[in-house]
Each structure stands twice: as structure tokens, then as C-alpha cells.
Amino acid sequence: MKVLIVGSGAREHALAWRLSQSPGLTELHCAPGNPGIAELGRCHPVRAADGEGLLSLALTIEADLVVIGPEGPLVAGVADELRRNGIAVFGPSTEAARIEGSKTFAKEVLRAAGVPTAATLAVARPPCVVKADGLASGKGVFVCRTPAEVEAALAAMAELGGNFTIEELLEGEEASVFALSDGRTVVALGAAQDFKRIGDGDTGPNTGGMGAYSPVSSLGDVEQLVDQVHRPVVEELARRGSPFQGCLFAGLMLTADGPKVLEFNARFGDPETQVLMPRIDGDLLSALAAAAHGDLSGVSIGTAGEAAVTVVLAAPDYPARSDYSGAAVNGVEQAEAAGALVFHGGTAVRDGRVIAHGGRILSVTATGPTVSDARDRAYAAVQLVHFDGVQYRRDIAAAAAAQVARA
């Protein structure tokens, strides 16, 4: 099977790494890709949002399956353009992708499906959460516990432009739960917990994600959660004539009253994919192809017993800026030799050397028998990698590891 992955981040590198191990893969392509993916397949200089360019590329390489990684192209309708021309796509239509592209639409679907979620508020008063209605690369959510934070959130919304929503502030532990869908059938994929804020102790502004770990022991049965959350939503989207074919990712808050949906995403998460892919037990490529062709019946994807932890190495001014470029990246080979997986997120090649080129530069991932073991191995590998100005959180999975130690 010839596969084209769309995207250029660490999520796409992790997907490419996993798919490259499938016995059914004959050729792996990526657009535009990154230096890490280039070691696994062929990268093409076509932007992820360039629907016409991607269509031309898919036809030229005779792709059997296109896997779209980022949310932007999905919301913009790239999957629709490819499907109209007879190409199998893992990724929802623009209508189904509204589950991520519009918080207001997502709330309507959740209410119709009877899935618990945060209440919508009419006025922004603390405590509350202010969210940009559209896509904001993980940086459009503001948790407000004081009047000053509400004022700052509203100012940020004005700067972003567009609509926004105000919700009740839910308390509890967050988790990301993933499932594959062919538009009717839903298959549980796994769960992870990510760390959104830039600083240790969940301080500072939101980012696209600074690390993650899996499994989440406090989550309970993933299959049961998928039954409570994902399946009713997939049924509701199908009822509306917008069947969801792709990866449906629910951000949940585990409250005292049970799990409630914070948000939905219409694709694999980043950095959650970096800890899910090493734990996948089974042929992921066959599952993605089955979803794209509308028939997941009989398909199951398990997760291995080992835990995984990823730590994101970011540029010095991230998240305020994501255009850092030029610093040489050193030590990747040493980290990989030590047993870690290093997924490229924002890198480029200049004069034969890998350089930092973006906001979140690398995701350093390790596995182990427990979260504590995986965490120790990930941070040991992080110490081997360097570029000027590198910043990363030092508390990824720390609480989960401590919980393992107490058990």
C-alpha cells in the first residue's frame, strides 16, 4: 500500500514511524514532512493546506491512502477534495471536522447526543473558561479564576478575532481519549494525558502541548469511555449527514460527577500521538485504511503493556513565537542510541545539519514497564539532546510516576 501522510510535525513523524512498520506498506510519502520523516520515506514540498497540490501529488504517486495529520487542512476541506477525486482518505470531511473547528457546533452535537459537557455561560465571570470558537493551535483556551484573568482572556479574544464561548470551569484531572471511526463503527485506540502550559506546575500560557504520558491509570476503562462519549457523537454526526471518518479525540475532565467533555478534536493529538504510537499493538495501517474505506467491522487495535512518556523540547521564545530558526540540533543520534525515540516537530536541514526551525522542535519519547520507568528514560535521553535556548518542562508525568511509587 502506498501511503501519503500530510503534515510536518512530531505527530506526523510518530505516525510515519508506526506505519513504516506495517507489512502492508510498500511506499511512504509525506507532504511536506520533516528531516525525521525523510529518514523513513520520501518528502515532497507541498503545503498541508494546498488541496490542489496534494491532489496532484496523490495522483502522481498513485497513493492508496492519504492520512491527514493537522486540523487546519481538515477544517478547510482538503479531505473532501481528495475524496471527490476517488482517493481514500483517513480524515473527516469539512462538515464532520466542525466538531473541532467550531466550539459552538461541538456543543450542539454534544447536547443532541446526550454527552455530558461543561455548561455554557452567558457572562464571563470568574471562575470560568474562555475559548476561541475556531482553531487556535491549542492556544485559544483561557482558564480564568480571577477578574484580571478574565480581562486578559477577553483581550486575547479581541486580538484573535472571531467568536468565542464562555464555559463553567470544571475541576478534576484531564485526559485525552482516542478512537477510530469509519462513520458508523467506532474502535477505541487508547488514552493519554498531555501538559498544555509552558511552565512546570502548569504555569504560564497554554501551548500546543509540552509533553504527555500513557496509560492514564486514573482514567478507568477506555472502552467504556468511548461507549459513553465517542459512539453517541459519531451517531449524531451520521444522523446529521456528516459521517465522521478518521480519528476522534475527546479531551475529558474527570470530575467528581463523572467524565465531561472539554473539547473534541478531529485528528490525532500532538504530543499524545508520540506516546500512543509506541504502545499500539496491531497493524495500524490496516485499521486506518479500513476506516477510510468505511468498514471498521471486525477491526480492533490493542495497546501494549508498556508505558510511554514524551517530553517536548521547545524554542526559547515559545509559545510567544514559533519562528525560531538556525540553532544546530545536537545529540539526537545519542538519544536514539540510548533507546529513545526522537520525533522531529520543528526542524530543517541546512548545510547537511539539522537545525531548529519552529516552536516545538523535538519530542523525546521513551517506554518502560511503568510510567516512572518511561519517565526516567525519557529525561535521561533529553539530557543528551541540545540546541541553543532549548526549554522544556521538568515535571512531565511526575505526579503519575509518584503515584506508581506509592502503589
C-alpha positions as CSV (number, residue, x, y, z in Angstrom):
1,M,0.0,0.0,0.0
2,K,1.3,3.4,-1.0
3,V,0.6,5.9,1.8
4,L,0.8,9.7,1.8
5,I,0.9,11.5,5.2
6,V,0.0,15.1,5.2
7,G,1.8,17.3,7.8
8,S,5.2,18.3,9.1
9,G,5.2,17.9,12.9
10,A,6.2,15.4,15.5
11,R,2.7,13.9,15.3
12,E,3.2,13.0,11.6
13,H,6.7,11.7,12.4
14,A,5.3,9.4,15.0
15,L,2.6,8.2,12.6
16,A,5.2,7.7,9.9
17,W,7.3,5.7,12.3
18,R,4.5,3.4,13.2
19,L,3.1,3.0,9.7
20,S,6.6,2.2,8.4
21,Q,6.5,-1.0,10.4
22,S,3.4,-2.3,8.7
23,P,3.9,-5.3,6.5
24,G,1.3,-3.9,4.1
25,L,3.3,-0.7,3.4
26,T,5.1,-0.5,0.0
27,E,5.9,3.2,-0.2
28,L,5.7,6.0,2.4
29,H,5.4,9.6,1.3
30,C,4.8,12.8,3.3
31,A,3.9,16.4,2.4
32,P,5.7,18.5,3.4
33,G,7.3,16.2,6.0
34,N,10.4,17.0,8.1
35,P,14.0,15.7,8.4
36,G,13.0,12.9,10.7
37,I,10.3,11.6,8.4
38,A,12.7,11.9,5.4
39,E,14.7,9.0,7.0
40,L,11.5,6.8,6.7
41,G,10.1,7.8,3.4
42,R,10.1,10.5,0.7
43,C,9.1,14.0,1.5
44,H,7.5,16.4,-1.0
45,P,7.5,20.2,-0.9
46,V,3.7,20.6,-0.8
47,R,2.0,22.5,1.9
48,A,-0.5,20.7,4.1
49,A,-3.2,23.2,3.3
50,D,-2.7,23.1,-0.5
51,G,-5.6,20.9,-1.6
52,E,-4.8,21.1,-5.3
53,G,-1.2,20.4,-4.8
54,L,-1.9,17.4,-2.5
55,L,-4.4,16.0,-5.1
56,S,-1.8,16.3,-7.8
57,L,0.8,14.6,-5.7
58,A,-1.6,11.8,-4.6
59,L,-2.5,11.1,-8.2
60,T,1.1,11.2,-9.3
61,I,2.4,8.7,-6.7
62,E,-0.8,6.7,-7.1
63,A,-1.4,6.8,-3.3
64,D,-3.7,4.1,-1.9
65,L,-4.3,6.0,1.3
66,V,-3.8,9.6,2.4
67,V,-3.6,10.3,6.2
68,I,-4.1,13.9,7.1
69,G,-2.4,14.9,10.4
70,P,-3.2,18.6,11.2
71,E,-6.6,20.1,11.9
72,G,-6.3,23.1,9.5
73,P,-6.5,21.1,6.2
74,L,-9.3,19.0,7.6
75,V,-11.4,22.0,8.6
76,A,-10.5,23.6,5.2
77,G,-11.9,20.7,3.3
78,V,-8.8,19.0,1.9
79,A,-10.2,15.5,2.7
80,D,-13.3,16.4,0.6
81,E,-11.3,17.5,-2.4
82,L,-9.3,14.2,-2.3
83,R,-12.4,12.0,-1.9
84,R,-14.2,13.7,-4.7
85,N,-11.4,12.5,-6.9
86,G,-11.5,8.9,-5.8
87,I,-8.7,8.9,-3.3
88,A,-9.1,7.1,0.1
89,V,-8.6,9.5,3.0
90,F,-8.2,8.9,6.7
91,G,-9.6,12.2,8.0
92,P,-13.1,13.7,8.3
93,S,-15.0,15.9,5.8
94,T,-15.1,19.6,6.5
95,E,-18.6,19.2,7.9
96,A,-17.6,16.5,10.3
97,A,-14.4,18.4,11.2
98,R,-16.6,21.2,12.5
99,I,-16.6,19.1,15.7
100,E,-13.1,20.7,16.2
101,G,-13.4,23.8,14.0
102,S,-16.3,25.3,15.9
103,K,-16.8,25.0,19.7
104,T,-20.4,26.2,19.3
105,F,-21.1,23.4,16.8
106,A,-19.5,20.8,19.1
107,K,-21.7,21.9,22.0
108,E,-24.8,21.5,19.8
109,V,-23.7,17.9,18.9
110,L,-22.9,17.0,22.5
111,R,-26.3,18.2,23.7
112,A,-28.1,16.4,20.9
113,A,-26.1,13.2,21.7
114,G,-26.7,13.4,25.4
115,V,-23.0,13.5,26.3
116,P,-22.0,15.4,29.5
117,T,-20.0,18.6,28.9
118,A,-19.2,21.9,30.6
119,A,-22.2,24.3,30.8
120,T,-22.2,27.4,28.6
121,L,-22.3,30.7,30.4
122,A,-23.7,34.0,29.2
123,V,-21.3,36.2,31.0
124,A,-17.6,36.0,31.7
125,R,-17.2,36.0,35.5
126,P,-14.6,34.0,37.4
127,P,-14.3,31.1,37.7
128,C,-14.8,30.3,34.0
129,V,-13.1,29.2,30.8
130,V,-13.0,31.5,27.7
131,K,-12.4,29.6,24.4
132,A,-11.9,30.8,20.9
133,D,-14.7,29.3,18.8
134,G,-12.4,28.3,15.9
135,L,-8.9,26.8,15.6
136,A,-6.1,28.3,17.6
137,S,-3.4,25.7,17.6
138,G,-4.1,24.7,21.2
139,K,-3.6,28.3,22.4
140,G,-7.2,29.6,22.3
141,V,-8.3,28.4,25.8
142,F,-8.0,30.6,28.9
143,V,-8.8,29.3,32.4
144,C,-9.9,32.3,34.5
145,R,-10.0,32.2,38.3
146,T,-9.7,36.0,38.9
147,P,-11.2,39.1,37.3
148,A,-7.7,40.0,36.0
149,E,-7.5,36.7,34.1
150,V,-11.0,37.2,32.6
151,E,-9.9,40.7,31.4
152,A,-6.7,39.2,29.9
153,A,-8.7,36.4,28.2
154,L,-11.2,38.8,26.7
155,A,-8.4,41.0,25.4
156,A,-6.8,37.9,23.8
157,M,-10.1,37.0,22.2
158,A,-10.3,40.5,20.7
159,E,-6.8,40.2,19.3
160,L,-7.6,36.7,17.8
161,G,-10.8,38.0,16.3
162,G,-13.8,35.8,15.6
163,N,-16.4,34.3,18.1
164,F,-15.7,32.8,21.4
165,T,-17.5,30.8,24.1
166,I,-17.6,31.0,27.9
167,E,-18.0,27.9,29.9
168,E,-18.1,26.8,33.5
169,L,-14.7,25.8,35.0
170,L,-14.6,22.1,35.6
171,E,-12.3,20.7,38.2
172,G,-10.5,17.4,38.1
173,E,-7.9,15.5,36.1
174,E,-7.7,15.9,32.3
175,A,-7.3,13.0,29.9
176,S,-7.3,12.6,26.1
177,V,-9.2,9.6,24.7
178,F,-8.8,8.5,21.1
179,A,-10.9,6.4,18.8
180,L,-11.0,5.5,15.1
181,S,-14.3,5.8,13.2
182,D,-15.5,4.8,9.7
183,G,-18.6,6.9,10.0
184,R,-20.6,4.3,11.9
185,T,-18.3,1.9,13.7
186,V,-16.0,3.2,16.5
187,V,-12.9,1.4,17.7
188,A,-11.1,2.5,20.9
189,L,-7.5,3.4,20.3
190,G,-6.1,4.5,23.7
191,A,-5.7,7.4,26.1
192,A,-3.0,9.8,27.2
193,Q,-2.6,12.8,29.4
194,D,-0.9,15.9,28.0
195,F,0.6,19.0,29.6
196,K,-0.6,22.2,27.9
197,R,1.1,25.0,29.8
198,I,4.6,26.1,29.2
199,G,5.9,26.0,32.7
200,D,6.4,23.4,35.5
201,G,3.4,23.1,37.8
202,D,1.1,24.1,34.9
203,T,2.1,27.7,35.0
204,G,2.3,30.2,32.2
205,P,0.4,30.4,28.9
206,N,-1.1,27.5,27.0
207,T,0.9,25.8,24.3
208,G,0.3,23.1,21.7
209,G,1.5,20.7,24.3
210,M,4.8,20.3,26.2
211,G,4.7,16.5,26.9
212,A,2.4,13.5,27.5
213,Y,2.3,10.1,29.0
214,S,0.2,6.9,28.6
215,P,-1.5,5.0,30.0
216,V,-3.6,7.1,32.4
217,S,-4.3,4.9,35.4
218,S,-6.9,7.2,36.9
219,L,-9.0,7.1,33.7
220,G,-10.6,3.6,34.1
221,D,-11.9,1.6,31.2
222,V,-11.1,3.3,27.9
223,E,-13.6,1.2,26.0
224,Q,-16.4,2.3,28.4
225,L,-15.5,5.9,27.9
226,V,-15.6,5.5,24.2
227,D,-19.0,4.0,24.5
228,Q,-20.2,6.9,26.6
229,V,-18.6,9.7,24.6
230,H,-17.4,8.9,21.1
231,R,-20.1,6.5,19.9
232,P,-23.1,8.8,20.6
233,V,-21.2,11.7,18.9
234,V,-20.4,9.6,15.8
235,E,-24.1,8.5,15.7
236,E,-25.2,12.1,15.9
237,L,-22.9,13.3,13.2
238,A,-24.1,10.5,10.9
239,R,-27.7,11.4,11.7
240,R,-26.9,14.9,10.5
241,G,-25.5,13.6,7.2
242,S,-21.9,14.2,8.2
243,P,-20.4,10.8,8.9
244,F,-17.0,11.1,10.7
245,Q,-14.2,9.0,9.1
246,G,-10.9,9.5,11.0
247,C,-9.6,9.9,14.5
248,L,-12.0,11.4,17.0
249,F,-10.1,12.7,20.1
250,A,-12.1,13.7,23.2
251,G,-10.5,16.0,25.8
252,L,-12.1,14.9,29.0
253,M,-12.3,16.3,32.6
254,L,-12.6,13.6,35.1
255,T,-14.9,15.4,37.6
256,A,-16.5,14.2,40.8
257,D,-19.7,13.8,38.8
258,G,-18.0,11.6,36.2
259,P,-16.2,12.4,32.9
260,K,-17.3,15.5,31.0
261,V,-16.1,16.6,27.5
262,L,-13.9,19.7,27.4
263,E,-13.4,19.7,23.7
264,F,-13.3,17.4,20.6
265,N,-10.5,17.2,18.1
266,A,-10.9,15.7,14.6
267,R,-7.4,14.2,14.3
268,F,-4.6,12.6,16.3
269,G,-3.3,14.7,19.1
270,D,0.2,16.3,19.4
271,P,2.0,15.3,21.7
272,E,-0.3,12.4,22.6
273,T,0.4,10.6,19.3
274,Q,4.1,10.4,20.3
275,V,3.1,8.2,23.3
276,L,0.3,6.3,21.7
277,M,2.2,5.1,18.7
278,P,4.9,3.2,20.7
279,R,2.1,1.4,22.6
280,I,0.0,0.4,19.6
281,D,-0.3,-3.4,19.4
282,G,-1.5,-4.4,15.9
283,D,-1.4,-3.2,12.3
284,L,-2.4,0.4,12.5
285,L,-2.2,0.9,8.7
286,S,-4.9,-1.8,8.1
287,A,-7.1,0.0,10.6
288,L,-6.6,3.4,9.1
289,A,-7.3,2.0,5.6
290,A,-10.4,0.2,6.9
291,A,-11.8,3.5,8.4
292,A,-11.0,5.4,5.2
293,H,-13.0,2.8,3.2
294,G,-15.9,2.9,5.6
295,D,-15.6,-0.6,7.2
296,L,-14.0,-1.0,10.6
297,S,-16.2,-4.0,11.4
298,G,-14.0,-6.7,12.9
299,V,-11.1,-4.4,13.4
300,S,-9.5,-4.0,16.9
301,I,-6.4,-2.2,17.9
302,G,-4.8,-3.0,21.3
303,T,-2.2,-1.3,23.3
304,A,0.9,-2.9,24.7
305,G,1.6,-3.2,28.4
306,E,4.5,-0.8,28.4
307,A,4.1,2.8,29.4
308,A,5.4,5.8,27.3
309,V,6.4,9.3,28.2
310,T,7.3,12.2,25.8
311,V,9.0,15.5,26.6
312,V,8.8,18.3,24.1
313,L,11.9,20.4,23.6
314,A,10.8,23.9,22.6
315,A,12.4,27.1,21.2
316,P,13.4,29.8,23.7
317,D,10.6,32.2,23.0
318,Y,7.8,29.6,22.5
319,P,4.8,30.0,22.7
320,A,5.0,33.7,22.1
321,R,6.9,33.0,18.9
322,S,7.1,29.8,16.7
323,D,9.5,31.1,14.1
324,Y,12.8,30.3,15.9
325,S,15.4,29.1,13.4
326,G,19.0,28.5,12.9
327,A,20.4,26.8,16.0
328,A,22.1,23.5,15.4
329,V,20.4,20.5,17.0
330,N,22.9,18.1,18.6
331,G,22.6,14.7,20.3
332,V,19.7,13.1,18.5
333,E,21.7,10.1,17.5
334,Q,23.0,9.6,21.0
335,A,19.4,9.8,22.4
336,E,18.3,7.3,19.9
337,A,21.2,5.0,20.7
338,A,20.2,5.2,24.3
339,G,16.8,3.7,23.3
340,A,14.7,6.8,23.0
341,L,12.5,7.8,20.1
342,V,13.1,11.3,18.9
343,F,10.3,12.7,16.8
344,H,11.0,15.9,14.8
345,G,8.4,18.7,15.2
346,G,10.1,21.9,14.1
347,T,13.4,21.1,12.3
348,A,15.0,21.7,9.0
349,V,18.3,20.8,7.3
350,R,20.9,23.5,6.5
351,D,24.3,22.6,5.0
352,G,23.7,19.0,5.8
353,R,23.0,19.7,9.5
354,V,19.7,19.5,11.4
355,I,18.6,22.9,12.8
356,A,15.8,24.1,15.0
357,H,13.1,25.6,12.8
358,G,9.8,26.4,14.6
359,G,8.3,26.4,18.1
360,R,8.1,22.8,19.4
361,I,11.4,21.4,18.0
362,L,11.5,17.8,19.1
363,S,9.5,15.2,21.1
364,V,11.8,12.9,23.1
365,T,9.9,9.7,23.8
366,A,10.8,6.6,25.9
367,T,8.9,3.5,27.0
368,G,9.2,1.3,30.1
369,P,7.4,-1.2,32.3
370,T,5.8,1.7,34.3
371,V,5.2,5.4,33.8
372,S,8.0,6.0,36.3
373,D,10.5,3.9,34.3
374,A,9.5,5.5,31.0
375,R,9.8,9.0,32.5
376,D,13.3,8.3,33.8
377,R,14.4,7.0,30.4
378,A,12.8,10.0,28.6
379,Y,14.5,12.6,30.8
380,A,17.9,10.7,30.5
381,A,17.6,11.0,26.8
382,V,16.6,14.7,27.0
383,Q,19.9,15.4,28.6
384,L,21.7,14.1,25.5
385,V,19.9,16.5,23.1
386,H,20.7,20.2,22.9
387,F,20.2,23.3,20.9
388,D,20.7,27.0,21.9
389,G,17.9,28.3,24.0
390,V,16.2,24.9,24.5
391,Q,13.4,24.9,27.1
392,Y,11.3,22.0,28.4
393,R,9.2,21.1,31.4
394,R,10.8,19.0,34.1
395,D,7.6,17.7,35.6
396,I,6.0,15.7,32.7
397,A,4.3,12.7,34.2
398,A,5.9,13.4,37.6
399,A,2.6,13.0,39.6
400,A,1.8,9.8,37.7
401,A,5.3,8.4,38.5
402,A,4.9,9.3,42.1
403,Q,1.6,7.5,42.2
404,V,3.3,4.4,40.8
405,A,6.0,4.7,43.5
406,R,3.3,4.9,46.3
407,A,1.4,1.9,45.0
